[in-house]
Amino acid sequence: MNIKNIRIQKWVLLSFFGVFWVILSTLIYINREKFDFLKTSSFVFHSKQEAIASAEKNEKKGIILILTPKSCGDCGVTTTLLEELNSLGWSILRLEEEDPDYETILSDDRFSEILPNLEASGTAWGIFNLGEELLLLKPGLPNESDLDL
């Protein structure tokens, strides 16, 4: 009798495990955008030094900086956009207000022209070359036509 109970418990436990994975995989398949944090971690950086090191190591064109204030949420920055920028040969540095480099970068005088946009809960982006020289700075989000330097 005891062995039979163990077998039933084992079968029930394995059934719950299988049902859990079926439900999880279905949710991921149906609503991929909710689980994007799983895919972008390898090519989106939250530190300027990491982005520079990766760009040099992988021979990227430069670094695209995307600044997003906390009040903006995701501000339209989708995984599709980030993947597209990465595939075009750019290293991506996405800074949010919680990131340590956010305030450091904004304290730089070169970023003074986009401060009003960030204070109004908008995004801003820029391009650095590998020598950390700021090549371009604009409000909003980048698109492919902006990247033809």
N, C-alpha and C positions, 0 to 999 in steps of 0.2 A: 504494500500500500504506500509506503514512504517513497519508493522509487517511482511509482506512478505519479505521485504529486510533484516530484522534482521534474519529471519529464513534461508535465502540463505547465508548470511554472516556466520552464525553459522555453517551451513553445510559445507561450503568451508573451514572454519578454522579447523573443525574436520577432514575433508578429508586430509588436509595438515599434520595435526598431525599424522594421521594414516599412511600416505605414508612415513613420516619421520621415524617412528619407524620400519616400514617394511624394509626400506633401511638400517638403522643402524643395525638392528639385522642380516640382510643378510651379511653385511660387517664384522661384528664380527664373524659370523659363518664361512665365507669363509677364512678370514685372521686373525685368532686368535692371532698369534704371535705379531701383531701390537698393540694389546690391552692387552698385558701381564701385564702391570703396574697395571691393575685393580685387578689381581689375586694374585700377590706376596707380596703385602704390608703387609699382616698379619704375614708372617714368615721370611722375609728378612729385616734385620736391617741395619741401616747406622750409628749406634753409638755403641761403644764397651760396654758401660754400659747397654744399652737397651738389647743387645744380651745376656749379662751375666745374667741380671735379668730374662729374658725370659727362658733361659736355666735352671736356678735354679728352677724357678716356674714350668716348664713343665717336669722336671727331664730328660733333654737331656743328651747325652753322653758327649758333649762338644760343642765347637764353631768352625765352619769352617770359616776362614777368606779368602775372595777373594778380591785381590787388582787389580783394573783395572785403568790404566792411561787414561787420557782424549783422547790422540791421538789414542788410540786403539778402540774407539767406544764401542760396547758391547763385543768385544773380544771372541765371541762364547759362552758367558754366556747366556744360554737360560732358559726359565721358566721351561722346562722339566728337565734340570739338577738341578735347584734349588729345584723343587718339589721332585726329587729323593733323594737329600741329606737330605731334611727335613723328608721324609718318613723313612729314615734310622736311624733317631733319633738324628740328629744334628741340632743345632741352627746355622743360617747362618748370617754372618756379611759381607756384601759387601761394600767395601769402594772404592769410586772413588775420583779423585783429588779434587772435590768440597767439599767433606765431611770434617768436622773439625778434625776427628781422623786420617785422611790419613797421614798428615805430622807428627803428634805425633808418630804414629806407625813406620813410616819409620826412624825417628830420633833415634829409639832404635837400639843399636848395634847388637841385635840378627837378624835384618833384612838386614844387610849389604851385605850378600851373594846374595840376590835377586835384589838389586838395579840396577845392569847392565841390567837385564832382563826387569825391569820396564822402564828404560830409553830407551830401544830399542822397546818400545811400546808393550811389552808382558805382560801377566798376571802372577800373582803369587798367591799362596794360602798357608795357614798354618792351623794348628790345635792347639787350646788352650784347656786346661782342664778348669774346673770351677774355679780353683785357679789361673787362668791367666798365667799358665806356658805354654810356647811354646813347643809343643811336636814334631811338624813336620813342615818343610818349604820347598816348592818346586816351581819351575817355572811351568807355564801352568795352567791347570784346573784339579781339582780332579776327580778321577773316583772311582768306587766302590772297586776295588782291593787295592787302596791306603788307604782306610779307615779301613782296617782290622788291628787294633792295638792290 
